[in-house]
Amino acid sequence: MIEVVALSRRYGMLQALDDVSFTVHAGEIVGLLGANGAGKSTLLRTAAGLQTADSGEVRIGGFSLTTQPLEARRRLGYAAEEPGFHEELSAGEHIAFVAGVRGMDAGEAQERALALAQRLGLADRMNEPVRGYSHGMRKKTSFLAAVLHRPAALLCDEALEGFDAGAALEAKQELRALARAGSAVLFSSHVTETMERLCDRVVLLDRGRVQRTLTRDDWGGESERSSPLELAFLAMVRERAPQSSTSPGL
């Protein structure tokens, strides 16, 4: 699970996070919704261990990011809003590096990476240097790396922004599969329709504070499944897409 406990963070005169607390349980997808400047990215970067809080803590699978950082991070995946890469590496090389750091079996990592790359429409470009990638391709690579090891806890900061419709649908299906397998997913987005379909609960963040927490019943969500329009679009894309055998270069 992901536990955010009394988390506060200030930048000068700006109180970015103000005593924020909530929990994402295993098997649950929780949305983080707020306007620009509400504190979503600050919260997610802090939860990923990329910056420190002024007070409070984050626990991943029961392990504190502050006092047990290695144990916590082993259980964590993070898809950043603005991912960074070694520009000279290909996506395949980046994914191979991530798999090695995670201690994954090389053959299993290659098989999963290729399957994910094909689903996201990235397979034919995996051997090219990242410096030539579009924004959407960079986001897909970041998402692939974040979910590669099927983390117990996954943080998604506007992770699907820049995805084409087919890739977005596949990514959402992957998130649902991870949750069904027991992962805790914290998902930030500006797209309320995505949250209505994807999330079990939504935390509303405003000026660094949790204002409300809503459940699917609160917004009248009938189903977490993909919309008929999404499914029709994906079926069309799959019908006309050639099958690729390109290796991701792991």
Stockholm file with secondary structure:
# STOCKHOLM 1.0

chainA/1-250         MIEVVALSRRYGMLQALDDVSFTVHAGEIVGLLGANGAGKSTLLRTAAGLQTADSGEVRIGGFSLTTQPLEARRRLGYAAEEPGFHEELSAGEHIAFVAGVRGMDAGEAQERALALAQRLGLADRMNEPVRGYSHGMRKKTSFLAAVLHRPAALLCDEALEGFDAGAALEAKQELRALARAGSAVLFSSHVTETMERLCDRVVLLDRGRVQRTLTRDDWGGESERSSPLELAFLAMVRERAPQSSTSPGL
#=GR chainA/1-250 SS CEEEEEEEEEETTEEEEEEEEEEECTTCEEEEECCTTSSHHHHHHHHTTSSCCSEEEEEETTEETTTCHHHHHHTEEEECSSCCCCTTSBHHHHHHHHHHHTTCCHHHHHHHHHHHHHHHTCGGGTTSBGGGCCHHHHHHHHHHHHHTTCCSEEEEESTTTTCCHHHHHHHHHHHHHHHHTTCEEEEECSCHHHHHHHCSEEEEEETTEEEEEEETTTTTCCCSSCCHHHHHHHHHHHHHCCCCCCCCCC
#=GC SS_cons         CEEEEEEEEEETTEEEEEEEEEEECTTCEEEEECCTTSSHHHHHHHHTTSSCCSEEEEEETTEETTTCHHHHHHTEEEECSSCCCCTTSBHHHHHHHHHHHTTCCHHHHHHHHHHHHHHHTCGGGTTSBGGGCCHHHHHHHHHHHHHTTCCSEEEEESTTTTCCHHHHHHHHHHHHHHHHTTCEEEEECSCHHHHHHHCSEEEEEETTEEEEEEETTTTTCCCSSCCHHHHHHHHHHHHHCCCCCCCCCC
//
